[in-house]
Amino acid sequence: MKAFILDHYKKKGPLRFGDMSEPEVGDDDVLVQVHAAGLNLLDSKIRDGEFKPILPYRPPFILGHDMAGTVIRVGSNVRRFKLGDEIYARPRDGRIGTFAQLIAVNEADVALKPSNLSMEEAASIPLVALTAWQVLVEAAALKKGQKILIHAGSGGVGSFAIQLAKHLGATVATTTSTANIELVKSLGADVIIDYKKQDFETLLTGYDVVLNSLDGDTLQKSLNILKPGGKLISISGPPDPDFAREQGLNWFLRQLLRLLSLKIRRKARRHRVTYAFLFMRANGDQLSKIATLIEDGIIRPVMDKIFPFAAVNEALAYIETGRSRGKVVVKMR
């Protein structure tokens, strides 16, 4: 089968378009013909080698974390899916590889795609939707009447998280550029901070939750808008000791991550708030719930561009500019 392959870690190194063996299908797997694959900055960071200590993939391997497609084979233990089902998924870590014509995925990671979305739209959803769900519903336990700041509201995670937070009944503030104010307003944002002209740190106060996806400086400033008991949740780091334990990392890496997050954890304690790092995990049941929200018209995908499959490298370069509004997808055919 044709695929985009990472032969060795290299910053901004191109993926190789070539042939790989068809994936083996385990008893609990579905084999999927990929129709479209979403791109994420996580793909770029893995390619650049930033995640080697905690996600030790051995090249050559196929990159890609989001996809939508059709089930063409099922393992002997599979009961939830059948041939011909249109599905979407974020395969679990260790089994990624959506930049390919075929992929085998554990059925627990898979859900029927929202019936009102195209394959391309569905492929844009899994990683960002699961991230938003696991931050807002699980980690933050966001409740009606609470206030949340979602940084980078026009991005993939931000555009989904705004809509989910509004559905949960929260008041939503977001940061964005001048060009994207109307977009985040259309998604339901109540308070919009134009980061090119305004400083969120001086304008916001008394917030319950902050979802950070930006740099360390933004992370530090976010502490100042939280009320006592508030939660600062970052998907861009630094990883904390809880994450290290969940990943089963060795003693040395656990100590390293403890040191990397020590400064922000200490500052959070002084502000009487909590800091947590979240690295999303695959979850087909959550994707099923998300599909219902999309089918009910509560949440809509925000798409930027659709590239042809042959242009995966160009699509990665585009999302690395930081200018994409919503998600970027490659279409297989």
C-alpha positions as CSV (number, residue, x, y, z in Angstrom):
1,M,0.0,0.0,0.0
2,K,1.0,3.6,-0.5
3,A,1.9,5.7,2.6
4,F,4.0,8.6,3.8
5,I,6.9,7.2,5.8
6,L,9.2,8.7,8.4
7,D,12.6,7.1,7.7
8,H,14.5,9.1,10.4
9,Y,13.8,11.9,12.8
10,K,14.7,15.3,11.4
11,K,13.4,18.8,12.1
12,K,11.2,19.7,9.1
13,G,12.4,16.7,7.3
14,P,10.1,15.5,4.5
15,L,8.2,12.3,4.8
16,R,8.9,9.7,2.0
17,F,6.0,8.6,-0.2
18,G,6.5,4.9,-0.8
19,D,5.2,1.4,-0.3
20,M,4.6,-0.3,3.0
21,S,3.3,-3.8,3.8
22,E,-0.5,-3.9,4.5
23,P,-1.1,-3.8,8.2
24,E,-1.7,-7.0,10.2
25,V,-5.3,-7.3,11.5
26,G,-5.5,-8.5,15.1
27,D,-8.5,-10.3,16.6
28,D,-9.7,-7.0,18.1
29,D,-9.0,-4.8,15.1
30,V,-10.8,-3.4,12.2
31,L,-9.0,-2.8,8.9
32,V,-10.0,0.5,7.4
33,Q,-9.6,1.9,3.9
34,V,-8.6,5.5,4.7
35,H,-10.6,8.1,2.8
36,A,-9.2,11.2,4.5
37,A,-6.6,12.0,7.2
38,G,-6.4,15.0,9.5
39,L,-3.1,16.7,10.2
40,N,-1.9,17.9,13.6
41,L,1.1,19.7,15.0
42,L,1.7,16.5,16.9
43,D,2.7,14.9,13.6
44,S,5.3,17.6,13.1
45,K,6.6,17.3,16.6
46,I,7.0,13.5,16.3
47,R,8.7,13.9,12.9
48,D,11.1,16.5,14.5
49,G,12.0,14.1,17.3
50,E,10.5,16.1,20.1
51,F,8.5,13.2,21.5
52,K,11.2,10.5,21.2
53,P,11.6,10.1,25.0
54,I,7.9,9.4,25.6
55,L,6.7,8.0,22.3
56,P,9.7,5.9,21.1
57,Y,8.6,5.0,17.6
58,R,11.3,3.2,15.6
59,P,11.7,4.4,12.0
60,P,10.6,3.6,9.5
61,F,7.0,4.1,10.4
62,I,3.9,5.8,9.0
63,L,2.8,9.1,10.6
64,G,-0.7,10.4,11.1
65,H,-3.2,10.5,14.0
66,D,-6.6,11.3,12.5
67,M,-8.7,9.5,9.9
68,A,-12.1,8.6,8.5
69,G,-12.8,5.7,6.2
70,T,-14.6,2.4,5.5
71,V,-14.2,-0.9,7.4
72,I,-13.1,-3.6,4.9
73,R,-12.1,-6.4,7.3
74,V,-12.9,-7.2,11.0
75,G,-11.0,-9.4,13.5
76,S,-12.6,-12.4,15.0
77,N,-13.5,-10.7,18.3
78,V,-15.0,-7.6,16.8
79,R,-18.7,-7.1,17.5
80,R,-19.3,-3.4,17.2
81,F,-18.5,-2.9,13.5
82,K,-19.1,-4.7,10.2
83,L,-17.9,-4.5,6.7
84,G,-18.9,-1.3,5.0
85,D,-19.3,0.8,8.1
86,E,-18.1,4.4,7.7
87,I,-16.0,5.2,10.8
88,Y,-13.7,7.8,12.2
89,A,-10.9,7.4,14.8
90,R,-7.7,8.6,16.4
91,P,-5.7,5.4,16.7
92,R,-4.0,4.8,20.0
93,D,-0.3,5.7,20.6
94,G,2.0,3.0,19.3
95,R,-0.4,2.2,16.5
96,I,-0.6,5.5,14.5
97,G,-0.3,5.7,10.7
98,T,-3.2,7.4,9.1
99,F,-1.2,8.8,6.2
100,A,-1.7,5.5,4.3
101,Q,-4.3,3.8,2.2
102,L,-5.0,1.2,4.9
103,I,-4.7,1.1,8.7
104,A,-5.6,-1.5,11.4
105,V,-7.2,0.0,14.5
106,N,-8.4,-1.5,17.7
107,E,-12.2,-1.4,17.7
108,A,-12.2,0.3,21.1
109,D,-10.6,3.4,19.4
110,V,-13.2,3.6,16.6
111,A,-16.7,5.1,16.3
112,L,-19.2,5.4,13.5
113,K,-18.6,8.7,11.8
114,P,-21.2,11.5,12.2
115,S,-23.8,10.8,9.5
116,N,-24.0,14.5,8.5
117,L,-20.3,14.9,7.8
118,S,-18.2,14.1,4.7
119,M,-15.2,11.9,5.1
120,E,-13.0,14.9,5.0
121,E,-14.9,16.7,7.7
122,A,-15.0,13.6,9.9
123,A,-11.2,13.1,9.5
124,S,-10.7,16.6,11.0
125,I,-12.5,15.7,14.3
126,P,-11.0,12.9,16.4
127,L,-7.8,14.3,17.9
128,V,-9.0,17.8,18.6
129,A,-12.4,16.6,19.8
130,L,-11.0,14.0,22.2
131,T,-8.6,16.6,23.5
132,A,-11.3,19.1,24.2
133,W,-13.6,16.5,25.7
134,Q,-10.9,15.1,28.0
135,V,-9.9,18.6,29.2
136,L,-13.4,20.1,29.7
137,V,-15.4,17.1,30.7
138,E,-12.9,14.9,32.5
139,A,-10.0,17.0,33.8
140,A,-11.9,20.3,34.4
141,A,-15.4,18.9,35.1
142,L,-16.6,22.1,33.6
143,K,-20.1,23.1,34.9
144,K,-22.9,25.4,33.9
145,G,-22.1,29.0,35.1
146,Q,-18.4,28.6,35.3
147,K,-15.9,30.7,33.3
148,I,-13.2,29.3,31.0
149,L,-10.5,30.9,28.9
150,I,-9.6,28.9,25.8
151,H,-6.4,30.1,24.2
152,A,-6.0,30.1,20.4
153,G,-9.8,29.9,19.7
154,S,-9.5,29.7,16.0
155,G,-7.2,26.6,16.0
156,G,-8.2,23.0,15.8
157,V,-8.6,22.3,19.5
158,G,-9.8,25.8,20.3
159,S,-12.6,25.9,17.7
160,F,-14.0,22.6,19.0
161,A,-13.5,23.5,22.7
162,I,-15.4,26.8,22.4
163,Q,-18.4,24.9,21.1
164,L,-18.2,22.2,23.7
165,A,-17.8,24.6,26.6
166,K,-20.9,26.6,25.5
167,H,-22.8,23.3,25.3
168,L,-21.7,22.6,28.9
169,G,-23.1,26.0,29.9
170,A,-19.9,27.9,30.6
171,T,-19.0,31.5,29.8
172,V,-16.2,31.3,27.3
173,A,-13.4,33.8,26.7
174,T,-10.8,33.2,24.0
175,T,-7.7,34.7,22.5
176,T,-7.4,35.1,18.8
177,S,-6.0,37.4,16.0
178,T,-7.9,40.3,14.5
179,A,-8.6,38.2,11.4
180,N,-10.4,35.5,13.3
181,I,-12.6,37.5,15.6
182,E,-15.8,36.8,13.6
183,L,-15.0,33.1,13.4
184,V,-14.7,32.6,17.2
185,K,-17.8,34.8,17.7
186,S,-19.7,32.5,15.4
187,L,-18.6,29.5,17.5
188,G,-20.1,31.1,20.6
189,A,-17.3,32.9,22.4
190,D,-18.6,35.4,24.9
191,V,-15.4,37.4,25.5
192,I,-12.9,37.8,22.7
193,I,-9.3,39.0,23.3
194,D,-7.4,40.2,20.2
195,Y,-3.9,39.2,21.3
196,K,-2.4,41.6,18.8
197,K,-4.0,44.5,20.5
198,Q,-5.0,43.4,24.0
199,D,-3.5,41.7,27.0
200,F,-5.8,38.9,28.4
201,E,-3.9,39.1,31.7
202,T,-5.1,42.6,32.4
203,L,-8.7,42.1,31.1
204,L,-9.8,38.9,32.6
205,T,-10.3,37.8,36.3
206,G,-12.1,35.3,38.4
207,Y,-11.9,32.4,35.9
208,D,-12.5,28.8,36.9
209,V,-10.5,27.1,34.1
210,V,-7.8,27.9,31.5
211,L,-7.1,25.6,28.5
212,N,-3.6,26.5,27.3
213,S,-2.2,25.4,24.0
214,L,0.4,28.1,23.6
215,D,3.9,28.9,25.0
216,G,5.4,29.0,28.5
217,D,4.9,32.8,28.8
218,T,1.2,32.5,28.1
219,L,1.0,29.6,30.6
220,Q,2.6,31.7,33.4
221,K,0.3,34.7,32.7
222,S,-2.8,32.5,32.7
223,L,-2.3,31.8,36.4
224,N,-3.2,35.4,37.2
225,I,-6.7,35.3,35.8
226,L,-7.7,32.1,37.8
227,K,-9.6,32.4,41.0
228,P,-8.6,30.3,44.0
229,G,-9.4,26.6,43.3
230,G,-9.2,27.2,39.6
231,K,-7.6,24.8,37.1
232,L,-4.8,25.5,34.6
233,I,-4.8,22.7,32.1
234,S,-2.1,22.7,29.3
235,I,-1.9,20.5,26.2
236,S,1.4,22.1,25.2
237,G,3.4,21.3,28.3
238,P,5.3,21.0,30.4
239,P,4.4,17.4,31.2
240,D,3.9,16.8,34.9
241,P,4.6,13.8,37.3
242,D,1.1,12.5,36.9
243,F,1.5,12.2,33.1
244,A,4.9,10.5,33.6
245,R,3.2,7.9,35.9
246,E,0.3,7.3,33.5
247,Q,2.8,6.7,30.6
248,G,4.8,4.3,32.7
249,L,8.0,6.1,32.0
250,N,11.3,5.1,33.6
251,W,12.7,6.7,36.8
252,F,15.0,9.0,34.9
253,L,12.3,10.4,32.7
254,R,9.9,10.7,35.6
255,Q,12.4,12.9,37.4
256,L,13.2,14.9,34.3
257,L,9.5,15.7,33.8
258,R,9.1,16.5,37.5
259,L,11.9,19.1,37.1
260,L,10.5,20.5,33.9
261,S,7.1,21.2,35.5
262,L,8.4,22.2,38.9
263,K,8.3,26.0,38.3
264,I,4.7,26.1,37.0
265,R,3.5,23.7,39.7
266,R,5.0,25.8,42.5
267,K,3.6,29.0,41.0
268,A,0.2,27.3,40.7
269,R,0.3,26.4,44.4
270,R,1.1,30.0,45.4
271,H,-1.9,31.1,43.4
272,R,-4.0,28.4,45.1
273,V,-4.8,26.8,41.8
274,T,-3.9,23.4,40.2
275,Y,-1.8,22.8,37.2
276,A,-2.2,19.7,35.0
277,F,-0.8,18.5,31.7
278,L,-3.1,16.6,29.4
279,F,-2.0,14.3,26.6
280,M,-5.1,12.9,25.0
281,R,-5.8,9.2,24.6
282,A,-7.8,7.3,22.1
283,N,-11.4,6.6,23.1
284,G,-14.1,5.3,20.7
285,D,-16.9,5.7,23.3
286,Q,-16.1,9.4,23.6
287,L,-16.1,9.7,19.8
288,S,-19.5,8.2,19.7
289,K,-20.8,10.8,22.2
290,I,-19.1,13.5,20.1
291,A,-20.7,12.2,16.9
292,T,-24.2,12.6,18.6
293,L,-23.4,16.3,19.4
294,I,-22.3,16.9,15.8
295,E,-25.4,15.1,14.4
296,D,-27.6,17.2,16.7
297,G,-26.1,20.4,15.3
298,I,-24.5,21.4,18.6
299,I,-21.0,21.3,17.3
300,R,-19.7,21.8,13.8
301,P,-16.3,21.1,12.3
302,V,-14.1,24.1,11.4
303,M,-12.1,23.3,8.2
304,D,-9.3,25.3,6.7
305,K,-7.9,23.4,3.6
306,I,-8.1,20.0,2.0
307,F,-4.9,18.9,0.3
308,P,-4.6,15.9,-2.0
309,F,-2.9,12.8,-0.4
310,A,0.2,13.4,-2.5
311,A,0.7,16.7,-0.8
312,V,1.1,15.6,2.9
313,N,4.4,17.3,3.2
314,E,3.0,20.6,1.9
315,A,0.0,20.3,4.2
316,L,2.3,19.8,7.2
317,A,4.3,22.8,6.2
318,Y,1.1,24.8,6.0
319,I,-0.1,24.0,9.6
320,E,3.4,24.7,10.9
321,T,2.9,28.4,9.8
322,G,0.3,28.7,12.6
323,R,-2.1,30.5,10.3
324,S,-4.6,27.7,9.7
325,R,-8.2,28.3,10.9
326,G,-9.5,25.1,12.2
327,K,-8.2,21.8,10.7
328,V,-6.3,20.8,7.6
329,V,-7.0,17.4,6.0
330,V,-5.6,15.3,3.2
331,K,-8.0,13.5,0.8
332,M,-7.0,10.1,-0.4
333,R,-8.9,10.2,-3.7
